[in-house]
């Protein structure tokens, strides 16, 4: 992300960069990749899927409670953070 400094200032969001080839530093990202693989196996050409299909997968994943969010869904956590 080229404008990470601006994001930090404008939104007050901390930006963290993991070391290359260190998946243990980004566990939530790796877990989400695994969840996505349930719908789209590795190497899947996403252009073969409609926007509606991809939106349905996003909605399913965003409505799934996560331990890292204290068993809230990502949508609930985002709504709470935005309030």
C-alpha positions, 0 to 999 in steps of 0.5 A: 500500500503506497499511501499507508502513511496517509491512511494512518494519519487520515483514518488513525489506523495503524499499518503493520507490514509482515516480513516476506514469507512469514505466514505466522505473522498474519494468521488471520489473513492465512485463515481467511485464505483457507476459508476462501479456498472452500469456495474457490480452489487455489488457481481458480480463475475468478473471472469465470465467476459472476459478481453475484457469486463472489458477493455471496461468498463475501457475505457468507464469510462476513457473517461467520463469527471469528474467534479473533473478533471475540465471536463477532462476525466481521460485519458486526466488528466493522459496524461497532468500530465505525460507531 
